[in-house]
Amino acid sequence: MAIFFTGIKGTGMSALAQILADQGQNVRGSDIEKYVFTEDGLRQRGIEILPFDPNNIQKGDILIAGLAFGEDHPEIKRAKDLGVEVYWYNEYLGKLLHDYNAICVAGCHGKSTTTGLLAHILEAYEPTAYLIGDGHGHMPNDAKNFVLESCEFKRHFLAYHPDYALITNIELDHVDYYKDLDDYISAFQSFANQIRKKAIIFGDDPYLKHLNYPVDVVTYGLEEGNDYRGVNLVENEQGTQMDVEKDGKIVAHLTLNNSGLPFAWDSLGAFALASELGMPYAEIADRLATFEGIARRFVIEEVKDSVLVDDYAHHPTAISQMIRSAHKRYPNHKVIALYKPDRYSRLQFFLDRFAKSLNEANESFVLDFDANIKPEDETITVTIQDLVDRLENGQLITLDQQGAQILASRAPAVYLFMSSKNIYLLKDLLKDLL
C-alpha cells in the first residue's frame, strides 16, 4: 500500500509528503515533469515522482489530492473507480493534527515566515513537526508539537481545529473567491471559533481584535496595550533589533538577521507563542538570532556589487513592504522591483495598488502571465499592459536571456524578484550574467 499524492510538487503537498515519509509511510506521487523547487525535499527522501497517469493508482492505496484539482482529474476518477480512499490535502492534514499539540499559523501575510520561525524556535525546546508553505515538512519520531501553515483560500483552513492559533493579520485577498472584506473576515471568525486552547493575535491589526474567540487571547505588536510589545526597534544594514516588553518590563533583546517591519512583527508573534508554551525568554531570543529564513522569502544573494533577492510577494502590501525593507537595508543602492502576476482577478482588483507599490522602487519591471493562466471569467479584462501603463519608471520584460541582459545593464543594483510564480528562473539567468 502506498499513500499517493496527486500534485505532489505543490508547496503544501510536498511538505505533507515529506512528513509522511518521515513517519515511515510508503509515499509516491505525480505532477508535471518541469522542475519545481518544492521537489528538492522529495528527492532527498527518495520519494518517487511520476507523470500524471490514472494507472499510477493501485488498489489498496490512499490518495491525497491537491486542492488545485477537481473530481474530474483522471487519477482521482480512477481512485474512486477502484474504491481507493480519497482525501483532499487539507482534509487529510486536519485528521493528522489530532495526534499532536496542533499549532496553526493563519493570516493574509506572514504565514510561511512565522511558521518557519516557530519551527526553528520550538524544535530546540520540544520535539516539533512542521509544515511550511515553502515546500518544507519534517516529522520527528517523538514529535509533540505540530506547527502548520494554514491557508484561508476557499476557507481551506476550516479543516483544522488547532490547540493554539497564531493569526498574523487580516487584509482582503483571494478576490476570485471572497465577495468582499466582510466575507473574508467571516472566514477568520469561523477559524477562530475552532481554536481549542489559546489564540495569539497581532494586536496592531484593525480587524483581529474585534473577532470573538472561545479561548484566552494573547496579543503582540508594536503599539501600546499589547501583551508582548516590541520596543526600541532599530532597522539598519545588518538587520533588525528590538526589545520585548511584557507586563511593563523588558524581558528580552532580539537580534534579527532579516530586515523590514513584517519580519519584526512575525518574530514577535513567534516569541509570544513560544513563551506561552513555556519556553524561557532567553532561549527564544537565542533561537531567533540564528534563524536564516525559509525558501522564497527575502532570500538574499550577493553577486559582485549587486544584490539579488527572491521573494514570494504577490500582494501589493507585501510588495510595498519588500521595497521599503530593501531601501532601509541597502540605503546606498538603487532598488529595482520585478513582479510577475499570478491571477488575473488579483491584478484587476488591485491594479492601482500594484502600480503604487512598484513605483516605490527606483525602477520596475513586470513580466506577463504564464500562457496557461487565463482570466477567471468574462468580467476580467485586465492585461499586463494596464499595469505597465501605470508605472512611472517601468517596462515589460521577458523571462529569457534578453530580459536578463536588460537587467544586467542596470547593475549594480538591488534586484527584488517578487512572485508566487517562477520569477526565480530570471534571477538565475541574471546571476549567471553578472
Stockholm file with secondary structure:
# STOCKHOLM 1.0

chainA/1-434         MAIFFTGIKGTGMSALAQILADQGQNVRGSDIEKYVFTEDGLRQRGIEILPFDPNNIQKGDILIAGLAFGEDHPEIKRAKDLGVEVYWYNEYLGKLLHDYNAICVAGCHGKSTTTGLLAHILEAYEPTAYLIGDGHGHMPNDAKNFVLESCEFKRHFLAYHPDYALITNIELDHVDYYKDLDDYISAFQSFANQIRKKAIIFGDDPYLKHLNYPVDVVTYGLEEGNDYRGVNLVENEQGTQMDVEKDGKIVAHLTLNNSGLPFAWDSLGAFALASELGMPYAEIADRLATFEGIARRFVIEEVKDSVLVDDYAHHPTAISQMIRSAHKRYPNHKVIALYKPDRYSRLQFFLDRFAKSLNEANESFVLDFDANIKPEDETITVTIQDLVDRLENGQLITLDQQGAQILASRAPAVYLFMSSKNIYLLKDLLKDLL
#=GR chainA/1-434 SS CCEEEETTTSHHHHHHHHHHHHTTCCEEEEECSSCCGGGHHHHHTTCEEEECCGGGCCTTCEEEECTTCCTTSHHHHHHHHTTCEEEEHHHHHHHHGGGSEEEEEECSSSHHHHHHHHHHHHTTTSCEEEEETTTEEECCTTCCEEEEECCCGGGGGGGCCCSEEEECCCCCCCTTTCCSHHHHHHHHHHHHTTCSSEEEEETTCTTGGGSCCSSEEEEEESSTTCSEEEEEEEEETTEEEEEEEETTEEEEEEEESSCSHHHHHHHHHHHHHHHHTTCCHHHHHHHHHTCCCCTTSSEEEEETTEEEEEECCCSHHHHHHHHHHHHHHCTTSCEEEEECCCCHHHHHHTHHHHHHHHTTSSEEEECCCCTTCCCSSTTCCCCHHHHHTTCSSEEECCSSHHHHHHHHTTCSSEEEEECSSSTHHHHHHHHHHC
#=GC SS_cons         CCEEEETTTSHHHHHHHHHHHHTTCCEEEEECSSCCGGGHHHHHTTCEEEECCGGGCCTTCEEEECTTCCTTSHHHHHHHHTTCEEEEHHHHHHHHGGGSEEEEEECSSSHHHHHHHHHHHHTTTSCEEEEETTTEEECCTTCCEEEEECCCGGGGGGGCCCSEEEECCCCCCCTTTCCSHHHHHHHHHHHHTTCSSEEEEETTCTTGGGSCCSSEEEEEESSTTCSEEEEEEEEETTEEEEEEEETTEEEEEEEESSCSHHHHHHHHHHHHHHHHTTCCHHHHHHHHHTCCCCTTSSEEEEETTEEEEEECCCSHHHHHHHHHHHHHHCTTSCEEEEECCCCHHHHHHTHHHHHHHHTTSSEEEECCCCTTCCCSSTTCCCCHHHHHTTCSSEEECCSSHHHHHHHHTTCSSEEEEECSSSTHHHHHHHHHHC
//
